[in-house]
Amino acid sequence: MVVMTATQTDTGLPAQVGAQQQWPRGGRSAPPCQHQGGGGGGRGSHQQDKQQQQQQQHEYIHPVDLTALIKAASSVEDLASVVDKHRSRLTTIHGNAGLAAAARLLHRVRASDPAQRARLCGTVSELTALVAPAIPGMRGRDVSSVLLSLGKLRNAAFPCDEACAAAALARAGATAADTGAWGLSSMVLGAAYLGVADESFLSAWLGAARASLAEFEPQGLSNAVWALATLGFYDSEFVTDLVAEASPRLASFNEQGLANTLWAVASLGHHDAAFVSAVADAAMPRLGKFRPQGLSNMAWALAKLGMRDGAGRAFMAALVMESRGRLREFGPQDLSSTAWALASAGHDDPPFVLSLLAEASCRLGAFPRPGHELSSLSWAAASLGSTRDSDPEFVRALVEVVPSRAQHLNAHSISNLLWALARFGACVGGGGSGSGDAVRALMAAAEPQLHTFTTQGLSNTTWAVAKVGANDDEARRFVCALVREMERQLPLFGEQELSNVAWALATLGHRDGGFMSALLERAEPELPNFSAQALSNTAWALATLELRDPDFLARLLAEASTRLHDFSPQGLSMLAWALVKLGHIDAHSVARLLNEARGRLRELESQHLANLLWVVATSGIGSPGLVDDLVAEAGRKLDAFCPHEISTTAWALASTGRYDRVLVAGLCARTRATLGAFNAVDVAQLAWALATMRHHDGALVRALADRAVETLADFGEQGLANLAWALAVLGFADTGTGGGGGGGRGGGTGGGTGGSAALLPLLFTESVRQVGSFSAQGLANIAWALAALGPRNRLPGWERCAHALLRAAGARLAAFSTVEACQLFVLVLTLDAAAAGDGGEQAAPLPTPTPAAADGTASGVNGDGHAALREHCRCAWLEASVQPCPSRVQLQVLERVRALPGCSQAVGEQLTHDALFSIDIALALPGGAAHPDRVAVEVDGPHHFMANDGRVLTGHTALRNAHLSARGWRVVCVPVVDWQRALGQGAAEGQEYLARLIGLAPDAASPAGEGAGAGAGAAQAAGAGAAQVAVAGAIGRQPGRDGAGQAHAEQPAAAVQPIAAVHVTGRRTRTREDVSDEQAAREVARVLGRGKKDALASLPAAVLLAHLRGSGQPHHPSLPPRSLKAWAVEQVMGLRTEE
């Protein structure tokens, strides 16, 4: 036997039970007239006696007739009048009948007439006072009538004498054993109306009812089980007996009896499928006679009992069909219960639900307070997927009514409404829909009563606050209060609640290490009970909050590994992402997750496709076939990609070196459609990815530049460096005037219009502002980008930004790797060349460092105090040289060039005069005695051009060309693809193609092989010549782009990819034969004053060996490279000592 707390319900009241009374029967004639005085009264006396007798006869009424008169009262006024007129004649029996009549007339009391209500209250008070003294001696049948009447009055919110009610309940328990079936049903019904679950009464009642259950009428059975459900009193054995007694007699139940019985059985949680089917069979033929409350109660009962299949589903469909045309008759409780039933049973009937919500929308303002019906209806509407996004009118009505109701809601209603608003897509502060006001009102109403929330209520509320994006100061304070209360109740949290809270706090970015540690400690022993979704959500939360708990994560992974088939594809994606993000990369486990997800890619949403691509790119785990499948699936779902998914997918493709031209073009098209929603991270990440993949889309880059101007204040130092690098690689030549870049093979993105025209000056200014926060890698990347973008037209802030970056780098030289120092050196060289151009000097040779002028100004780098930086970076530049390895095609072109008239002295792998750059093929053409035409032929493979447009040079190629031009060389690019195409048409066509590129006369081509094998070295003797173009000018013609210093993309929800290898602009290590004796002598003399061996060790081995050769030591031992260099340093030092 289970006793639960009594609850007040609104599910419908049983039919009224009449209060028939047994009265002593006597004669109905008036008592004889009592004459006054003696005899002989005369005529006057007789008349007086006659009038007195008539008056007495008029005032006297038999008790039975008075009872009938009381019962017949048709209004409150009638009842009050009878009681007033016959007050002195009323007995306990009349009082009992009067209370029953008052209970019967409750429905006639007008809420708008307080005088009528007051009059009924007064009458009830008189009748109660009349009955109360007699209760201790009443028979069971009589006390049951009193108890029922008092209960009905209390249920209708009328004042009730507590002492009288308590006495009646006690007397009912004492007389239950002697009371018949009718009295027993009235007793328990009255107790239910009073809301008093008195254990002693219920125990006595239960024993008496069990003994006489067969004597209960159908209505009595219905009333009894309804009352037990209302009181929350469940005795499984008794309810089983009651259901067995009722089943064969269901055809005799009226409609309300059927509805109440089914509702009660469901409320008690008594599962009996056969009984439910029997009720359905009895009810369906007469559904048209049921009131709306009965229909909604039966639907509620089916959902509560989980009757989703078979007879239950058919009965639910019949109820929906009957309700469809009668929704206007439904009250707020009926609408709410029906919607709740459909949602709980998973019976989604979109047309009916939309009709129900439309009906409710018109009446939400009239829903009763405090708001249980409002919250249940909202919860149901939000739970039904087919209607969640298709009835904006209901949502608008809801957010209008919630703020005025919030303060009257209890904890359960608040959490339900917040959950529903979150599911409806409410957003705090967004759209002007009023949803923000509704959410804030609910949070304000919730905070004072958080201690009354259940663990599920706390969990749902936290989830909802995260889902609606409430993250202002008010919301953060509320979340802190939630966390304090959750910490208090944490031992009571279940596994689903733990995972929901972890997910919500991670989404909100609420970092509370103490609470999260306690949460993980509570969750760890529950992990076997976690659902697959709960496991993936918890892992995602840990990764998002960057909480590294290897032991917990290992247990979570072990638990997940045993049931991967239970995970949804989204869950697999989230779990894999979390493991890689936290650095918990178990190659076997991650591979299993990826393989499991691969078989279900069609089920993945765009977010999870992007996440899986990120996992593969970051971890390096996953077969090429998996990447191909992910790329194909992403292409099918491009229309669903949001900005972050676009940028993440592009980043992953770039990081894995998997360039899919069709998918990237689709990502670019999707970017144009969603560009207004891109944030600073998305802009920088997508730009970096496009540059890394060498995907040329000038219009999109300009659009990204416009968006970058709008979001520049949100860029961090890494985002600035990535954006600047990408713009340089993609050829963004912003002149500030909207001019475009040149076409043809040097054509780039061109200048910006509108907002993008101002981007570079703003980017320079922002970089200077944040220069102190740049990492060594960030400084190096943005320095290289600044060099590649160049000082074209003296854009405002360029030179100031360059010097600020170099000053910041000079303060921490030891922090830079060799590669990063090389990037800085590119900017040093660019500043030198720009200074030479300003002074009108020849661009080759480069100007020697000049001291600062008297006014503090300086040209070049040394004059601004960067001498130490220059030397450090130059040494790194030389140290990073790599052994040249001419390709077969390069050697083939060299042979063909030497066959051209006047080109027999062409040299392969020629160093520039400063030994900083190497030229594929160098030749000198007649151009006047003073200024011969020095031509640098560069044989460029596909990686020197944009991947989707072979006409456009990449940044590193354009910057290489610019530096060679600044050193007096006319650069000629020979694209390998074009060369092979020309050569494929015949040797003569190939020869003619080279002649045109170099600028020889059309008929200058000679047969293949002419002049081949001619001596080399003429180009070395050529002086610095005619091309006097500064780096800035060269970059102006061919927008600077380079692969140097490719930075990892900014990943707000993912691990950071290590820096990619740097492309050094066109340098190759020289062999000893490439370096002249004079060059070597200059290099050695330059460095010897800097620290003897340490300084010499900074020079390439080729330079040292060339110096020894010029000093009479042409031969050297056969040693490994490192040992050979060490030997060369010792030999040079020995020569220096001898001198």
Residue, then its C-alpha position, 0 to 999 in steps of 0.5 A: m500500500v502506497v500513500m502519496t501526497a494528495t494533489q489538487t487536479d482539474t481533470g474533471l469531477p465525478a457525477q454528483v451523488g445524491a444525499q438521500q435521507q431516511w426521515p421518521r414518518g408521522g402525520r402530516s396534519a396540523p396539530p389541533c387548535q388550542h382555544q384561549g379562555g373558557g367557553g362562550g366567546g361570541r362571534g368576535s372571539h370565534q373570528q379571532d380564534k379562526q385567524q390565529q388557527q390559520q396563521q399557525q397552519h400557515e407557519y408550520i411545515h413538516p420536517v420531511d417537507l422542509t427537507a424536500l423544500i431545501k433539496a428543491a432550491s434552484s438558486v442560492e437565493d432560494l436556499a438562503s431564503v428557506v434557511d432564513k425563514h425556517r431557521s428555528r425549525l432546522t435540525t441536523i438532517h436539514g443541515n446535512a441536506g442544506l450542505a448538499a444543496a449548497a454543493r449542488l448550487l456551486h456552479r450557479v454562483r457568478a464570479s462577477d457577483p460577490a454579494q451572491r458568493a457572500r450570501l452562500c458563504g453565510t448560509v453554508s456557515e450556518l448549516t455547518a454550525l448546525v451539523a458539526p455538533a452531531i458529527p460524532g454520533m452520526r451513522g456512516r451514511d450521514v457522515s459520508s454526505v457531510l464529508l462529500s458536501l464539505g469536500k465539494l465546497r472546499n474544492a470550489a474554494f469556498p471557506c470550509d470549517e476545518a474542525c468540522a471537516a476533520a471531525a467528519l473524516a475521523r467519524a467516516g473512518a470509524t464508521a466505514a466498516d458499517t457503511g454500504a457501498w454508496g456511503l463508502s464511495s461518497m466518503v473517499l470522494g469527499a476526502a479527495y475533494l478536501g485534499v486530505a490523505d489521512e492514512s488512518f482513514l484510508s486504511a479503514w476505508l480500504g478494508a471496508a471497500r475491499a469487502s464490499l467491492a462487488e456491491f459498488e455501482p459503476q459510478g461508485l467504482s469510478n468515483a472510488v478509483w478517481a478519489l484514490a488517484t486524486l489523493g495519490f493513494y495506490d494499493s496495487e492489490f485493491v486497484t487490481d481487484l477494482v479493475a477486475e470488478a469494473s471490466p465486465r461492467l464497462a458498458s454500464f459506465n456513463e461517459q464521464g465514468l469511463a473517462n475518469t476511470l481511465w484517467a485514475v488508473a493512469s494517474l496511479g501508474h497501474h498498467d493493465a493493457a487489457f483493461v485499457s483496451a476494454v475501456a477503448d472498446a466501450a468508449m469508441p462507439r459513443l465518443g460523440k457523447f463525451r465532453p471535451q474534458g473526457l476526451s482530453n483526459m482519456a488521451w492524457a491517460l493513454a500517453k501516461l500509460g505509454m500505450r503507443d502501439g496497437a489498440g492504444r494508437a488506434f484509440m488515440a487516433a479516434l480521440v484526435m478525430e473526434s476532437r478535431g471538429r470540437l476544439r472551440e469547445f475545449g477549455p485551456q486545461d483540455l487543450s493543454s492535456t491533449a497537446w501534452a498527450l500527443a507529445s508524450a505519446g509521439h503521436d504527431d498529427p501536424p494538421f490537428v496540432l496546428s489547429l489546436l495551437a491556433e485555437a490556443s493562440c487566441r486564448l492564451g491571455a485567458f489561460p488561468r493563473p498561475g500557469h500550469e496549463l500554459s507551461s504544459l501546452s508550451w512544452a508539448a508544442a515545443s516537443l512536437g517536431s512537426t510544429r516547432d518551426s511552423d506556428p510563429e503565431f503561437v510563439r508570438a502569443l506566448v512571448e507576449v503573455v509570459p512576462s506578465r505571468a512569470q512572477h506567478l509561476n512555480a519552479h516546474s512551470i518556469s523550467n518547462l517554459l524556458w525549455a519550450l522557448a529554447r526549443f522554439g528558437a528564442c534568442v535573447g536580444g534578437g529579432g525584436s520578437g519579445s522572446g528576450d523579455a520573456v526569457r529574462a522575466l522567467m530567469a528573474a522569477a526563477e532565481p528566488q525559488l531555485h531551492t524548490f527546483t528539482t534536479q531535472g528542473l535545474s538541468n533543463t533551465t541551465w540547458a535552456v539558458a545556454k540554448v537561447g544564448a543568454n550571456d549578458d551580465e544578468a544571465r551570467r549572474f543567474v547561471c552562477a546562482l544555478v551553479r550554486e544550487m546545482e552544487r548543493q543538489l549534485p549528489l541527486f543528479g542523474e546521468q542525463e542531467l549531468s551530461n546536460v549541465a556539462w553541455a550547457l555550461a560549455t556552451l555558455g563558456h562558464r568556467d568553474g573548475g571546482f564545480m566541473s571537477a565535482l561534476l566529473e567526480r559524480a559522473e564517473p561511477e555513472l558512466p555505464n548508465f550514460s546513454a551514447q548521446a550523454l557520453s558524446n555530449t560530456a566529451w564535447a563539453l570537456a573539449t570545449l571548456e579545455l578541461r583535461d582529465p585523462d583518467f575520466l576521458a579514458r574511462l569515458l572512451a572505454e565505455a563508449s568503445t563497447r557500444l559504438h553502434d549505439f551512437s548516432p553519426q553526430g555523436l561519433s563526430m562529437l566524440a572524435w572531435a573531443l578526443v582530438k581537441l583534448g590531445h587524447i589521440d588514441a589512433h586505434s580508437v579514433a580510427r574506429l570512430l571514423n570508420e563507424a561514422r563513414g558507413r553513415l555519412r548520409e545521416l550527418e548534418s553539415q556541422h558534423l561533416a565539418n567536424l570529421l574533416w577537421v578531425v582527419a586534418t588535425s590527427g592525421i588519422g583516416s584513409p584517403g577514401l574517407v576524405d573522398d567520401l566526406v568531400a562528396e557528402a559535403g558537396r551534397k549538403l553545401d546549402a546547409f553550411c553555416p559560416h563556421e562550417i564553411s571555414t572549418t571545412a576549407w581549413a581542413l581541406a587546406s591542412t590535408g592538402r586535399y584540394d577539390r576544385v568543385l567543393v571549394a568553388g561551392l564553399c565560395a558560392r555559399t560564402r557569398a550567400t552567408l557572408g554577413a554572418f561571418n565573424a572575424v575568426d571565420v573570415a581569417q580562417l577561410a582566407w587562410a585556407l583559400a590562400t593555402m590551397r591557391h584558390h583564386d577568386g578575386a571577387l570573393v577576396r574583395a568581399l572578404a576584405d569588406r567583411a574584415v573591415e566590418t569585424l576588424a575590431d574582433f580580430g586577435e593577433q593570430g587572426l590579423a597575421n593569418l588574414a594579412w598572410a592570406l591577402a598577400v598570397l591571394g594577391f590583394a593589391d589594395t591601393g586605397t583607390g579601388g584599382g585592380g591588379g593586372g591581368g595575365r600571368g601576373g594578375g591578382t585579386g586587384g584592389g578593393t572597392g568600398g570597405s575593402a579599399a580601407l582594409l590595408p591601412l586599418l590592418f597596419t594600424e591594428s597590427v601596430r596596436q597589438v604588436g606587443s601580443f604577437s607570438a614569434q610566429g605571428l610576428a614572422n607571418i605578418a612581417w612576411a605578409l607586409a613585405a609581400l603586400g609592399p609599400r605600393n603608393r605609400l599606403p598609410g601606415w605601411e612603413r610605420c607598421a614594418h618598423a614596429l614589427l621589426r622593433a618587437a622582433g628585435a627585442r626577442l631574437a632568440a624566440f624565432s626559429t630559423v624559418e621565422a627569422c627568414q620571414l623577417f629577413v624578407l621584410v628587411l630586404t623589402l624596406d631596404a629596396a623601398a628606401a633605395g627606390d625613394g633615393g633614386e639610387q639603382a636598385a642593384p646592388l642594394p644600398t649599404p646600411t646608412p646611419a641615422a640622419a641628424d633629424g633622427t630619420a633613416s632609410g632602410v632597416n639599419g637606420d631604425g636600429h635594426a642592425a642586430l636583427r638584420e645580421h641575425c636574420r641574414c645568418a638564418w637566411l644563409e643557414a637555411s639554404v638547401q642544396p639545389c636539385p635542378s629538375r629534368v624540365q629545368l635542365q631541358v629548358l637550359e639546353r634550349v635557351r643555350a641553343l638560342p642566338g646570343c644565349s650560349q653563355a646561359v648559366g644554371e643556378q646563378l646567384t645574385h650579386d649579394a648571394l641571397f637569391s638563386i636564378d634558374i637560368a641567367l643570361a646576359l643579352p646585349g643592351g648597351a655597353a653600360h647596361p646589358d639586359r640581364v634576364a632571369v629565366e625561372v622555370d615554374g611548375p604548377h605550384h607557382f600558380m593558382a590551382n584553379d587559374g594557371r594565369v595567376l602567380t602565387g604570392h611567393t613567386a611574385l615576391r621572388n620576381a620582385h626581389l630579382s627585379a630589384r637586383g637588376w634582373r628582367v624576370v621571365c617565367v616559363p610555366v612548365v605546363d606551357w613549355q611542355r605544350a609547346l614542346g609537344q608541338g615540335a622542337a621548333e615550336g618550343q624554341e620559338y616559344l622561349a624566344r618570344l618569352i625572352g624577347l628575342a626576334p621572332d626569327a631568332a630561334s635556331p635548331a635545337g642543340e645549336g650552341a648547346g654546351a657553350g661556356a658558362g659564366a658570362a652572365q656573372a660578368a654582366g654589370a648591374g643593369a637596366a632594370q632599376v625597379a624597386v621591390a614596391g614597384a614590382i609588387g605593384r605590377q604583380p601583387g605580392r603573394d608567397g607561401a612563406g610562413q603559412a600560419h595555422a588557421e584560427q580554430p575556436a573549437a579545435a586544436v591548432q595545426p602546427i605551422a606548415a613549412v615555409h617556402v623561401t622565396g626562390r633561394r637555393t644552396r650554392t655549390r662551390e662552383d656557383v660562388s665566385d672567389e670574390q663573393a666568397a672573400r667578401e662574405v668571409a671578410r664581412v663576418l670575421g669581425r663578429g666572433k671568429k668561429d661562431a661567425l664563420a659557422s653562419l656561412p654556407a659551406a659552399v662559401l667557405l669552400a670557395h674562399l679556400r679555393g681562391s686561397g689556393q686550396p681547391h681540394h677538400p676531403s670527402l666528408p659528410p656535410r656537417s663535418l665538411k663545414a666544420w673542416a672548412v671553418e678550421q681551414v679558414m681560421g688557419l688562413r686568417t691566423e697566417e695572414 
